[in-house]
Amino acid sequence: MFTFPIMAVRKVIARGEEDAAANGGFRNPYYGTRPGEGGKAGFWLVGDEGVYIMSNGKLAEGQKPIVVYSTECHPKGNPDWWDYKRRHFGGDDGIEFIDSDLLIPSFNRDFGATHLRIQLTENDISFSLITR
């Protein structure tokens, strides 16, 4: 499982929306292999060198998206990040689009929650809100 501060998740989503408004929409993380998926407000959960979330709005030339690493799988903050990623995300790189409509209503209902926990299984992605 991977944990992210809710305020950081909100910033990633907001930045994606701002970039989309300024630059003509949202990027498709699947490079055309899944047309219509990911072309809306949300973020990408990325397993690469660590596991992180990334804003998904189209970017202007030279602009970079916001990236927020999970607490458990930051390559500079956790010396065991590779083993953790392999165990909970898989050994290969990957990307999953997370629709903001799945999360924002929960964030708005539970003001005491401070973090979003994302858990992956072979077939599912589940979300829970936690307080730290």
MARMAR-242903 format. One record per residue: residue number from 1; residue in three letters; chain; x, y, z of N, C-alpha, C in turn. Coordinates in Angstrom, 1 decimal, decimal comma, m for minus. Example, Ala and Ser with C-alpha at 12.3 -4.5 7.8 and 13.67 -1.06 7.14 Angstrom:
MARMAR-242903
   seq   type   mol      n.u      n.v      n.w     ca.u     ca.v     ca.w      c.u      c.v      c.w
     1    ALA     A     13,2     m5,7      7,8     12,3     m4,5      7,8     13,2     m3,3      7,8
     2    SER     A     12,8     m2,2      7,1     13,7     m1,1      7,1     12,9      0,0      7,9
end
This chain:
MARMAR-242903
   seq   type   mol      n.u      n.v      n.w     ca.u     ca.v     ca.w      c.u      c.v      c.w
     1    MET     A      0,8     m1,2      0,0      0,0      0,0      0,0      0,9      1,2      0,0
     2    PHE     A      0,3      2,3     m0,5      1,0      3,6     m0,7      0,2      4,7      0,0
     3    THR     A      0,9      5,6      0,7      0,3      6,6      1,4      0,7      8,0      0,9
     4    PHE     A     m0,3      8,9      0,8      0,0     10,3      0,3     m0,8     11,2      1,2
     5    PRO     A     m0,2     12,4      1,6     m1,0     13,4      2,3     m2,1     13,9      1,4
     6    ILE     A     m3,3     14,0      2,0     m4,5     14,5      1,2     m4,2     15,9      0,6
     7    MET     A     m3,6     16,8      1,4     m3,4     18,1      0,8     m2,5     18,0     m0,4
     8    ALA     A     m1,5     17,1     m0,5     m0,7     17,0     m1,6     m1,5     16,4     m2,8
     9    VAL     A     m2,4     15,5     m2,5     m3,2     14,9     m3,6     m4,1     16,0     m4,2
    10    ARG     A     m4,7     16,8     m3,3     m5,5     17,9     m3,8     m4,7     18,9     m4,7
    11    LYS     A     m3,4     19,1     m4,3     m2,6     20,0     m5,1     m2,2     19,4     m6,5
    12    VAL     A     m2,0     18,1     m6,5     m1,7     17,4     m7,7     m2,9     17,5     m8,7
    13    ILE     A     m4,1     17,3     m8,1     m5,3     17,3     m9,0     m5,5     18,8     m9,5
    14    ALA     A     m5,4     19,7     m8,6     m5,6     21,1     m8,9     m4,6     21,6    m10,0
    15    ARG     A     m3,4     21,2     m9,9     m2,4     21,5    m10,9     m2,7     20,9    m12,2
    16    GLY     A     m3,2     19,7    m12,2     m3,6     19,0    m13,5     m4,7     19,8    m14,1
    17    GLU     A     m5,7     20,2    m13,3     m6,8     21,0    m13,9     m6,3     22,3    m14,4
    18    GLU     A     m5,4     23,0    m13,7     m4,9     24,3    m14,2     m4,1     24,1    m15,5
    19    ASP     A     m3,3     23,1    m15,6     m2,5     22,8    m16,8     m3,4     22,5    m18,0
    20    ALA     A     m4,5     21,7    m17,7     m5,4     21,3    m18,7     m6,2     22,5    m19,3
    21    ALA     A     m6,6     23,4    m18,4     m7,3     24,6    m18,8     m6,3     25,5    m19,6
    22    ALA     A     m5,1     25,6    m19,3     m4,1     26,5    m20,0     m3,6     25,9    m21,2
    23    ASN     A     m3,6     24,6    m21,3     m2,8     23,9    m22,4     m3,6     23,0    m23,3
    24    GLY     A     m4,9     23,0    m23,2     m5,7     22,2    m24,1     m6,1     20,8    m23,6
    25    GLY     A     m6,3     20,6    m22,4     m6,9     19,3    m21,9     m5,9     18,5    m21,1
    26    PHE     A     m6,2     17,2    m21,0     m5,5     16,3    m20,2     m4,7     15,3    m21,0
    27    ARG     A     m3,6     14,9    m20,5     m2,7     13,9    m21,2     m3,3     12,5    m21,0
    28    ASN     A     m3,2     11,6    m22,0     m3,6     10,2    m21,9     m2,4      9,4    m21,5
    29    PRO     A     m2,4      8,8    m20,3     m1,2      8,1    m19,8     m0,9      6,8    m20,6
    30    TYR     A     m1,9      6,4    m21,4     m1,7      5,1    m22,0     m1,2      5,2    m23,5
    31    TYR     A     m0,8      6,4    m23,9     m0,2      6,6    m25,2     m1,1      6,0    m26,3
    32    GLY     A     m2,4      6,2    m26,2     m3,3      5,8    m27,3     m3,8      4,4    m27,2
    33    THR     A     m3,2      3,5    m26,3     m3,6      2,1    m26,3     m5,0      1,9    m25,6
    34    ARG     A     m5,4      2,9    m24,8     m6,8      2,9    m24,2     m7,4      4,2    m24,5
    35    PRO     A     m7,9      4,5    m25,7     m8,5      5,7    m26,0     m9,7      6,1    m25,1
    36    GLY     A     m9,7      7,4    m24,7    m10,8      7,9    m23,8    m10,5      7,7    m22,3
    37    GLU     A     m9,5      6,9    m22,0     m9,2      6,7    m20,5     m8,2      7,7    m20,1
    38    GLY     A     m8,4      8,3    m19,0     m7,4      9,2    m18,4     m7,5     10,6    m18,9
    39    GLY     A     m8,4     10,9    m19,8     m8,5     12,2    m20,4     m9,4     13,2    m19,6
    40    LYS     A     m9,3     13,1    m18,3    m10,2     14,0    m17,4     m9,4     14,2    m16,1
    41    ALA     A    m10,0     15,0    m15,3     m9,3     15,4    m14,0     m9,0     14,2    m13,1
    42    GLY     A     m7,8     14,2    m12,6     m7,4     13,1    m11,8     m5,9     13,2    m11,6
    43    PHE     A     m5,3     12,0    m11,5     m3,8     12,0    m11,4     m3,4     10,6    m11,8
    44    TRP     A     m2,1     10,4    m12,0     m1,5      9,1    m12,4     m0,8      8,6    m11,2
    45    LEU     A     m1,0      7,3    m10,9     m0,2      6,6     m9,9      0,8      5,9    m10,7
    46    VAL     A      2,1      6,2    m10,5      3,2      5,7    m11,3      4,2      4,9    m10,5
    47    GLY     A      4,5      3,7    m11,0      5,5      2,9    m10,4      6,7      2,9    m11,4
    48    ASP     A      7,8      3,5    m10,9      9,0      3,7    m11,7     10,2      3,5    m10,8
    49    GLU     A     10,9      4,6    m10,6     11,9      4,6     m9,6     11,2      5,1     m8,3
    50    GLY     A     10,6      4,2     m7,6      9,7      4,6     m6,5      8,3      4,5     m7,0
    51    VAL     A      7,4      5,0     m6,1      6,0      5,0     m6,5      5,5      6,4     m6,2
    52    TYR     A      4,8      7,1     m7,1      4,4      8,5     m6,9      3,1      8,8     m7,6
    53    ILE     A      2,5      9,9     m7,3      1,4     10,4     m8,1      1,9     11,6     m8,9
    54    MET     A      1,2     11,9    m10,0      1,7     12,9    m10,9      0,5     13,6    m11,5
    55    SER     A      0,5     14,9    m11,7     m0,5     15,6    m12,3     m0,7     15,2    m13,8
    56    ASN     A     m1,9     15,4    m14,3     m2,1     14,8    m15,7     m2,6     15,8    m16,7
    57    GLY     A     m2,5     17,1    m16,4     m2,9     18,1    m17,4     m1,8     18,2    m18,5
    58    LYS     A     m2,2     18,6    m19,7     m1,2     18,9    m20,7     m0,3     20,0    m20,3
    59    LEU     A      1,0     19,9    m20,6      2,0     20,8    m20,2      2,5     21,7    m21,3
    60    ALA     A      2,8     22,9    m20,9      3,5     23,8    m21,9      4,9     23,3    m22,1
    61    GLU     A      5,5     23,8    m23,2      6,9     23,4    m23,5      7,8     23,7    m22,4
    62    GLY     A      8,6     22,7    m21,9      9,5     22,8    m20,8      8,9     22,7    m19,4
    63    GLN     A      7,6     22,7    m19,3      7,0     22,6    m18,0      7,0     21,2    m17,5
    64    LYS     A      7,0     21,0    m16,2      7,1     19,7    m15,6      5,8     19,5    m14,7
    65    PRO     A      5,3     18,3    m14,6      4,2     18,1    m13,7      4,6     18,1    m12,2
    66    ILE     A      3,6     18,2    m11,4      3,9     18,0     m9,9      4,0     16,5     m9,7
    67    VAL     A      5,0     16,1     m8,9      5,2     14,7     m8,5      5,3     14,6     m7,0
    68    VAL     A      4,5     13,7     m6,4      4,5     13,5     m5,0      4,8     12,0     m4,7
    69    TYR     A      5,9     11,7     m4,1      6,2     10,3     m3,8      5,4      9,8     m2,6
    70    SER     A      5,1      8,5     m2,6      4,4      7,8     m1,5      5,4      7,8     m0,3
    71    THR     A      4,9      7,8      0,9      5,7      7,8      2,1      6,5      6,6      2,1
    72    GLU     A      6,0      5,5      1,7      6,7      4,2      1,8      7,7      3,9      0,7
    73    CYS     A      7,6      4,6     m0,4      8,4      4,2     m1,6      9,1      5,4     m2,3
    74    HIS     A      9,7      6,2     m1,5     10,5      7,3     m2,0     12,0      6,8     m2,1
    75    PRO     A     12,6      6,9     m3,3     13,9      6,4     m3,5     15,0      7,1     m2,7
    76    LYS     A     14,7      8,4     m2,3     15,7      9,1     m1,5     15,4      9,1      0,0
    77    GLY     A     14,2      8,6      0,3     13,8      8,6      1,7     13,7      7,2      2,4
    78    ASN     A     13,7      6,2      1,5     13,6      4,9      2,0     14,6      3,9      1,3
    79    PRO     A     15,6      3,5      2,0     16,6      2,6      1,4     16,0      1,3      0,9
    80    ASP     A     14,8      0,9      1,4     14,2     m0,4      0,9     13,1     m0,1     m0,1
    81    TRP     A     13,1      1,0     m0,8     12,1      1,4     m1,7     11,9      0,3     m2,8
    82    TRP     A     13,0     m0,2     m3,4     12,9     m1,2     m4,5     12,1     m2,4     m4,1
    83    ASP     A     12,5     m3,0     m2,9     11,8     m4,2     m2,4     10,3     m3,9     m2,2
    84    TYR     A     10,0     m2,7     m1,6      8,7     m2,3     m1,3      7,9     m2,2     m2,5
    85    LYS     A      8,4     m1,5     m3,5      7,7     m1,3     m4,8      7,4     m2,7     m5,4
    86    ARG     A      8,4     m3,5     m5,5      8,2     m4,8     m6,1      7,1     m5,6     m5,4
    87    ARG     A      7,1     m5,6     m4,1      6,1     m6,3     m3,3      4,7     m5,8     m3,5
    88    HIS     A      4,6     m4,5     m3,6      3,2     m3,9     m3,5      2,8     m3,3     m4,8
    89    PHE     A      3,7     m3,1     m5,8      3,3     m2,5     m7,1      3,7     m3,5     m8,2
    90    GLY     A      4,7     m4,3     m8,0      5,2     m5,2     m9,0      6,6     m4,7     m9,5
    91    GLY     A      7,4     m5,6    m10,1      8,7     m5,2    m10,5      8,8     m4,4    m11,7
    92    ASP     A      7,8     m4,4    m12,6      7,8     m3,6    m13,8      7,3     m2,2    m13,5
    93    ASP     A      7,7     m1,3    m14,4      7,1      0,0    m14,4      5,7      0,0    m14,8
    94    GLY     A      4,9      0,9    m14,3      3,5      1,0    m14,7      2,8      2,3    m14,3
    95    ILE     A      1,6      2,5    m14,8      0,9      3,7    m14,6     m0,6      3,4    m14,5
    96    GLU     A     m1,3      4,0    m13,6     m2,7      3,8    m13,5     m3,3      5,2    m13,3
    97    PHE     A     m4,4      5,5    m14,1     m5,1      6,7    m13,9     m6,1      6,6    m12,8
    98    ILE     A     m6,1      7,6    m11,9     m7,1      7,7    m10,8     m8,0      8,9    m11,1
    99    ASP     A     m9,2      8,7    m11,2    m10,2      9,8    m11,5    m10,5     10,5    m10,2
   100    SER     A    m10,4     11,9    m10,3    m10,6     12,7     m9,1    m12,0     12,5     m8,5
   101    ASP     A    m13,0     12,2     m9,4    m14,4     12,0     m8,9    m14,5     10,9     m8,0
   102    LEU     A    m13,6     10,0     m7,9    m13,6      8,8     m7,0    m13,1      9,3     m5,6
   103    LEU     A    m12,4     10,4     m5,5    m11,7     10,7     m4,3    m12,2     12,0     m3,6
   104    ILE     A    m12,4     13,1     m4,4    m12,8     14,4     m3,9    m14,0     14,3     m3,0
   105    PRO     A    m15,1     13,6     m3,3    m16,2     13,6     m2,4    m15,9     13,0     m1,1
   106    SER     A    m15,0     12,0     m1,0    m14,6     11,4      0,3    m13,8     12,4      1,0
   107    PHE     A    m12,9     13,1      0,4    m12,1     14,1      1,1    m13,0     15,2      1,7
   108    ASN     A    m14,0     15,6      0,9    m14,9     16,6      1,4    m15,8     16,2      2,5
   109    ARG     A    m16,0     14,9      2,7    m16,9     14,4      3,8    m16,1     14,1      5,1
   110    ASP     A    m14,8     13,8      4,9    m14,1     13,4      6,1    m12,9     14,4      6,3
   111    PHE     A    m13,3     15,5      7,0    m12,3     16,5      7,2    m11,2     16,1      8,2
   112    GLY     A    m11,4     15,1      9,0    m10,4     14,6      9,9     m9,3     13,8      9,3
   113    ALA     A     m9,5     13,2      8,1     m8,6     12,4      7,4     m7,4     13,3      7,0
   114    THR     A     m6,2     12,7      7,1     m5,0     13,5      6,7     m4,3     12,8      5,5
   115    HIS     A     m4,5     11,5      5,3     m3,8     10,8      4,2     m4,7      9,9      3,4
   116    LEU     A     m4,3      9,7      2,2     m4,9      8,8      1,3     m4,0      7,5      1,2
   117    ARG     A     m4,6      6,4      1,4     m3,9      5,1      1,3     m4,4      4,4      0,0
   118    ILE     A     m3,5      4,0     m0,9     m3,9      3,3     m2,1     m3,3      1,9     m2,0
   119    GLN     A     m4,1      0,9     m2,2     m3,7     m0,5     m2,1     m4,0     m1,1     m3,5
   120    LEU     A     m3,0     m1,8     m4,0     m3,1     m2,5     m5,3     m3,2     m4,0     m5,0
   121    THR     A     m4,0     m4,7     m5,8     m4,0     m6,1     m5,9     m3,8     m6,4     m7,3
   122    GLU     A     m3,8     m7,7     m7,7     m3,6     m8,1     m9,1     m4,7     m7,5    m10,0
   123    ASN     A     m6,0     m7,4     m9,4     m7,1     m7,0    m10,2     m7,8     m5,7     m9,8
   124    ASP     A     m7,4     m5,1     m8,6     m8,1     m4,0     m8,1     m7,2     m2,9     m7,5
   125    ILE     A     m7,8     m1,7     m7,4     m7,2     m0,6     m6,7     m8,2     m0,2     m5,6
   126    SER     A     m7,8     m0,1     m4,4     m8,7      0,4     m3,3     m8,1      1,6     m2,7
   127    PHE     A     m9,0      2,4     m2,1     m8,6      3,6     m1,5     m9,2      3,7     m0,1
   128    SER     A     m8,4      4,2      0,9     m9,0      4,4      2,2     m8,4      5,7      2,7
   129    LEU     A     m9,1      6,4      3,6     m8,6      7,6      4,2     m8,2      7,3      5,6
   130    ILE     A     m7,1      7,9      6,0     m6,5      7,6      7,4     m6,2      8,9      8,0
   131    THR     A     m6,0      8,9      9,3     m5,6     10,0     10,1     m4,3      9,7     10,8
   132    ARG     A     m3,4     10,6     10,6     m2,1     10,4     11,3     m1,8     11,5     12,2
end
